Amino acid sequence: MKRRHYRIGRYVGWLTLLPLLVMSVILEAVFLHDRTTTMAESLTARGELLSRQLAAGSEYGVFSYNRELLRTLSLQVLHEPDVLAVRITDRDGQEVAAVGEVDIQLMLSAGEKGNVVVFRQPVLSTQLALDDLEDKPAVQQVGNVVVMLTLDKMRREQTRVMTIAVVASLLFLLLVLYVVFRASRQLTVPISRLNGAIQAIGRGELHTRIRHEPCIDELGNLTHGINLMAEQLQQDRAQLQQRIDEATEQLRQLAFFDVLTGLPNRRLLSDRLDQVLAASMRSERYAAVMFMDLDKFKPLNDKYGHSVGDLLLIDAARRIESCLRAVDTVARFGGDEFVVLLNELDEDREQSTRQAQTVAEKIRATLSQPYHLLYQTADQPPLAVSHECTVSIGMVLFHGQQANHEQVLARADAAMYQAKESGNAIQFMDESMG
């Protein structure tokens, strides 16, 4: 037998106008207060987020006085809704970039001023310690960013919501005037279920679903809407978790890889060297470490600046990678120093030595080829730089049981300095040498 459905008006007749009027006013007040507070908090949170993101992204631009970069970042923020103006200053308070309707008097202080709200955020310069033993460098403030947002749109939205809420309440009360008799549990039980579901969703239990369909059409629509809302919130949480995972992966990249070249850094090199030592002990195959330092690199930096030097380091990293196998590792040790880890060489020492020397000679020849660098800034014509840069390579052959990774790196470093002093591009050091 088909279950009969009823309109909600037939179940609220016994309620009096006064309780419903009180309930309507209370619910409307709570809703309006919550809605307006949420809008204000959302605007504040967005302003703080924009200012923090801009401060984080402006660190390099402020430190290097790259006005074009800072203006580009400021314009990106200006395109966000409700943003009136963006201003970036250096540590002395001098303006570096400003876009939008800049009112310096308003932007000198933070907080709400009339129809605008101002967010200030310091631009901090942070540096990563090169290894675990080095003290963490102190954080320094190199500038400030100021983001000014308008409150006009939010206040119009608050007015619209208030109007809708008042009109809805009046319509509801007009409807109540026509309701004069009883209601039953077919109304109260579904409402109780709705209330419990909303509370559970508010506690973060986004898997909550209302399984029982009410007989009343309006409550059925609310039930369907809450189920849809819970499903959407669950999807949003999954997307947020995915973003957190992606951010975690980015942090891992910063922790284990060199920012400039994308090569493994010292920490990851140490881990991989420990793995190679363990693998060499099991397989009884030799492995090798090459410690290399670029010659004639400092004159390029002194003449053209670090930006051109960075281009050469990136090119050198790609050249070294092209000389290696997939099982080998190249890491940037610091400055213009690179370390190559050759894994799974031969079980015979002489054959392994020849293999390592072949790779070292290939790297030496590749890095000795002229570098053709093209450097361009926003306000300057392209600068074409040709430079020749040789390399000094210190090489150590080892078995896993014969050394630890600190000793291997120290020996390879010593061999590299011998290569520099003797004028030989490649210097081999026996694993038994101290």
N, C-alpha and C positions, 0 to 999 in steps of 0.2 A: 504494500500500500504506500502510495506516494506521501511523503511528509509535507504537511501544509506549512507555508511560510506566511508571515504576518508583517505588516508595517509597524514601525516603532511607535507611532502615535497611539496605537491601541493598548500599549503597555505602560504608559506613563500618566494615564488619566487620574489615578488616585493621588498623584503628587500635587502639592499645592504650589502656587506661584512663588511664594516667598522662599522656600528651600532652593527651588531651582534658580531663583534670582540671585540668592547668595552664592550658590555654587557657580553660576555663570560669571559673576563678578570676580570671584576668587580665581577661577580657572583663567579668565581673561587677564587678570593682573599678573598671575604667575607666568602665563605664556608671554605676555608683552615684556615683562621684566627679563625673562630668560632669553627671549628673542633679541631684545635690544642689547642686553649684556653680551650675548654671543656675537652680535655684529661688532660691538666695540672691541671685544677681545680678539675677534678675528682680524679686525683692521690693525690692532696693536701688534698682534703676533706676526701679521704679514709685514708690517713696517719694520719690526725688529729683525725678522728673517732677511728682508731685503738689505737692511743696513749691515747685518753680519756678513751676508754673502758678498756684498760689495766691498766691505772692509777686507775680507779674506782674499778676494780676487784682486784688490788694489795694492797688495803688499809690494809686489815687484814694481808696478808702475810708479808708486810714490817713492820707493827707494831709489829708482833710476830716473825719476822725473820724466817718465814717458807720458807726456800729456795726451798724445793721440790715443794710446791704449786706455788711459783713464777716461777720456771723453767717450770712447766707444762703450766702455763698461757703464758709464753714467747714462748714456742714451738707452742702453738696454733696460736699465732700471726705470728710466722715465717712461718707457712704453708700457709699464705695468699699470693696471687700473688704479686710479685715485692718486697717483704720484704727481705732484706739482713741480718739484724741483729736486735736484741733486747737486751737492757741492762737496768737493774733496780738497782738503788742505794738507800741507806738510806739517812737520812737527813744530814749526815756528808760527803756524796759523796762516801762512801765505796760501792763497788760493791756487790750486794746481789745475782743477777742472770744475766747471759749473755749467749745468744745463737746466732748462725750464724757467719757471717764474721765480727766480732767485730773489728772496728778501733777506738780506744779510742780517738785519736786526732781529728778525724772527728766528733765523737759523743759528744764531749765536747761543741759544738756549734750547734745552730739550723739553718735551711735554706739549700739552694741548694749549694752543693760543688761538682763541676765536674759532674760526672755521678750519683751522689747520692743526696738525699735530706733527711735531718735529722729533726725529730719531737721530741720535748721535752714537757713533761707534768708533772706537780707536782702531787705527790700523797698526797692527803689531808685526814686528819682524822677528821671526823664529828661525832657528837653525837646528839642524839635526846633528847629534853627536856622531862622529865617524865610527866609533866603536863603543862597546859597552863600558870600557874603562875610562873613557873621556867624560868629564863633567858636562852636564847639559848646559848649553849656552843660555844666558839670561835673555828673557823676552824684553824687547825694547819697543816703545811706541814711536812710529815714524810719521804718523799723521792722523787725520780724522776724516770720517765721512759723515755727511749729514743728508738725511732723506726727509723731505717734507711731503706729507700726504694731506689731501683735502678731506674734510668731513661732510661735504655737501651731499655726496651720493649716499653715504650711510644714513644721514639724517632724513633724506627723502625716502629711503627704503624703510626706515623706522616709522615715518609718518604713514606710508602706504600700508605697512603691516598693522599699525594701530587702527587705521580706518577700516581695513578689512575685518579686523577682530571686532571692532565696535559694531559694524554693520551686521556681521554674522551673529553677534550676541543679540542684537535687536530683533533680527529675523527669528532667532530661536525663541526669544521671549514672546514674540507675537504668535508663534506656533503653540507655545505653552498655554496661551489664553484659551485655546480651543480644546485643551486636553483637561478632562474633568474626572476621569475615573482610572481604575486600578492598573497596576503593573505586577509582574510576577517574576519568579526565578528565571524564566526564560530571558529576562533582561539582565538581572543581577549576576547570574552565573557567567554568561559570556563576557560581561564587563570585568568581572573578577579575573577571568582568564587573560583578557587583554592587558589588564593592569599587571598581572604577574609576568606576562611575556615582556612588557616594556621594562619592568624592573630588572628582569634577567638580562635583557639586552643592554641595559644601562650598566650592569656589572661586568659586561664584557663577554657574556655567554651568547655569542653570535650564532651558535648552532640552534638556538631556541626557535621552535616553530609551533604554531597553534594548530593542532590536529583536528579539532572538532568545529564543524561549521555551524554557526548560530542559525536559528530559524528566522531571525530578523535581518532584513536586507541590508540596512545600514551597518549593523555590526559585522555582517558577512563581508562587506566592502572594507571595513576597518581591519578585520582579520587578514584578509588578502593583502591589504596594504602593508601591514606590519610584517607579514611573512616576506613580502618583497623587499621591505626595508632591511630586515635582518640578513637576507641573502645578499643584498648589495653591500652592506657593511662588511659582511664576511669576505666578499670579493675585494673590497677596498683594503681590508687588513692583509690579505694575501699579496696584493700589489705592493703595499707598504713594506712587508717583510722581504719581498723581492728587491726593493730598492735598498733596504738595509743590507741585504746580502751583497748587492753590487758595491755599496759603499765600503763594506768590509773587505771585499776583494781589492778595491782601490787602495785601502790602507795597507793591505798586504804587499801590494806592488811598491808602495812608498817605503815599506820596511825592508824589503829584500832586493829591490832593483834601483839602479842609478837613475835619477830623474832625467839627466841630460841624454844619455846614450841608450837607456833602456836595458843595459847589461846588468847581470847580477852584481850586487855590491859586496863589501867585505863579509858581511854576516852570512849571506847565502853562499859565498865562495867557501867559507869555513865549513859550512854544513856539507857541501858537495865534496870538499876535500876529505872530510872524515868518512863519507860514504865510499869514496875511491880507495882510501886506505883500507877500509874493511873489505871491499870487494877484491883488492889486490892480495890481501892476506888469504882469502878463500881460493882465488883462482891461480895464485902464484904467478900472475902476470905483472910485468913492470908497468909503472905509470910515470908521468913526468910533469913537472911544473916549470913554466917559463915566466920569469919576472921581467917585464920590459918597460923601458922609459924612453919617451920620445925626445930625441935630440933636436936642438934648434927650434924648440917650441916657444920658449920664453921670448925670443926676439919678435916672433909674430904677435904674441900677446901685447908686448910693450909698444909695438908700432901701430897696430890696428885695434887693439882693445880685446876684451874678453869675449865679445860676441863673435868675432871672427875666429878666435881661438876655439870657441865651443863648436863652430862649424867643422873645424879640422878634427877635433876629437870625435865628433859624430861620424865623420868620414873614415877616420882611422878605425873606429870600432866596427864599422861595416866591412872594411877590408880584412880585418883580422878574422871576423866570422866567416868570410868567404873561403878562408884557408883551412877551416876546421871541419871535422866530421860531426855528425849529429850527436854522438856520445861525448864529445869534448865540450869544454866550458871555457868561455872567455869572460872575465869580470873586470870592471873598472875599480882599481885599488885606491885611487885618489889622484887628483891633479891630472898629470899626463902619464900616469903609470897604469899599466894593464897587467893582468895575470892570466895565463892560459894554462888550463889543466887538461892534459892528454890522458885519456883513460883507455884501458884494455889494449896495451901494447903487447909485445911478444913475451914469451916465457924466457927467451934467451936475452941476456943482457946486451950483447953486441948488436943483435938485430933491433932491439928496442931503442938503443942509442942512435942507430942509423935512422930509424923511423922518426924519432924526435928531432934530430938534426935536420932531416928533410923538411919537416913542418916549419922549424925555426927559420931555415933559409928561405922558404916560401913566404913566410910572414915578413922577413927582413926585406926581400925584394919588393913585395907588394907595398909595404909602408914607405919604401924609398922612392916610389913613383911620385912625380910632381902632383901637388894638390891644387885644384882649380876651384876656388871658393867664390861664391857670389853672395854678397851681403847687401841688404837693402833695408832702409828705414823709411818711415812714412814721409818725412820731410826732406829726404836726401836722395839723389840719384843712385842707382845700383853701383856697388863697388866690387869690381872684379879683382881678386887677389890670387896670385900664383905663388906657391911656396914649396920648397923642398925640405923634407923633414926626415932625417934618418932615425934609427932606433938602436938602442943597446939592449941585448937580451941575455939574461942569466938563466941557465937551465940546470935542473936537478932531476936525476933519475932515481926512483925509489921503489922499495917494496913496502907493503903495508905494515909489516912487523918491525921495520927498521927505523921508524920515526913517527912523530906526531905532526899534526898540520902546522903548529907554530915553528917547529924545527925545519920543516920542508920549506916554508915560506922564507924563513930567515936565511937559509942556505941559498935559495934562488935569488934573494935580494943581494946577498954578498957577491954572488956570481955576476949579477948585473953591474955592480959597482966595479968589479974587476974588469968587465968588458969596457966600461967607460974609461978606466984608467989606462988600460993597455991599448985602447984604440980598436980592439976587435969588436965587431958588431955582435958576435955570439960567443959567450963564454960558458963552457960546460963545467959543472962541479960534481965530483963523485959523491954518492950519498954518504960515504964514510968520512968525508971532510967536514970539519967543524966550521 
